[in-house]
Structures are given as structure tokens and as C-alpha cells.
Amino acid sequence: MRRERGETMLPNDPMMLLSFVNMKLRDQYGSLEALCEDLDQDGQKIAEKLEAIGYRYDRGRNRFV
């Protein structure tokens, strides 16, 4: 798969993705939507991948729990 300019590659491993996304949400972004817009990613795909390992996005805590 070719990476487009400005697109950030996310970790493929679900546990690494969880760690990466939660770190970014904690340190840089006020919401999953803001993270996805800035990194040019599909929030639904991220959520589905993390739901498959038992994590759901908690808007109030701004993290996957």
C-alpha cells in the first residue's frame, strides 16, 4: 500500500495501535475526531480494530478503555 503525502502510518498490531492512539489522545488531541482529521485516518476503522480486542472509545475520558 502506498502512503500518501501527509498520511501517518498507524501501527498494524492492535495493542501497539491502542498504545499509540491513547498516547496521542492524551498528549495532543482533544478528541478521536481531531486525531483522525489531523492524521488523515478513518476513526471508524480504528474503533473497529480496537473493539476487536475489547476496547471502546470513551469520549468523556478521551481514550480507549
C-alpha positions in Angstrom: 0.0 0.0 0.0 1.3 3.4 -1.0 1.4 6.1 1.6 0.0 9.5 0.5 1.8 12.7 1.4 0.8 13.8 4.9 -0.8 10.5 5.8 0.5 9.0 9.1 1.0 5.2 9.2 -0.6 3.7 12.2 0.7 0.6 13.9 -0.9 -2.5 12.5 -0.7 -4.6 15.7 -3.9 -3.8 17.8 -2.1 -3.4 21.1 0.5 -1.1 19.6 -2.3 0.8 17.9 -4.1 1.1 21.3 -0.9 2.5 22.9 -0.2 4.9 20.1 -3.7 6.3 19.8 -4.2 6.7 23.6 -0.8 8.5 23.8 -1.8 10.9 21.0 -5.2 11.5 22.6 -3.6 12.2 26.0 -0.8 14.4 24.7 -2.1 16.1 21.6 -5.7 15.8 20.7 -9.0 16.7 22.4 -11.0 14.0 20.6 -10.7 11.0 18.3 -12.2 13.0 15.5 -9.5 15.7 15.8 -6.8 13.0 15.8 -8.2 11.3 12.7 -8.7 14.6 10.9 -5.1 15.7 11.6 -3.5 12.3 10.8 -5.8 11.6 7.8 -7.2 8.4 9.3 -10.6 6.7 9.5 -11.9 6.8 13.0 -14.4 4.0 12.4 -11.6 1.6 11.3 -9.5 2.5 14.3 -12.5 1.9 16.6 -13.4 -1.4 14.9 -9.8 -2.7 15.2 -9.7 -1.8 18.9 -13.2 -3.1 19.6 -12.0 -6.4 18.3 -9.6 -6.6 21.3 -12.1 -5.3 23.8 -11.6 -1.6 23.8 -14.1 1.2 23.2 -13.6 4.9 22.8 -14.8 6.8 25.9 -15.5 10.4 24.8 -15.6 11.6 28.4 -12.1 10.3 29.2 -10.9 10.8 25.6 -9.3 7.4 25.4 -9.9 3.8 24.5 -10.8 1.8 27.6 
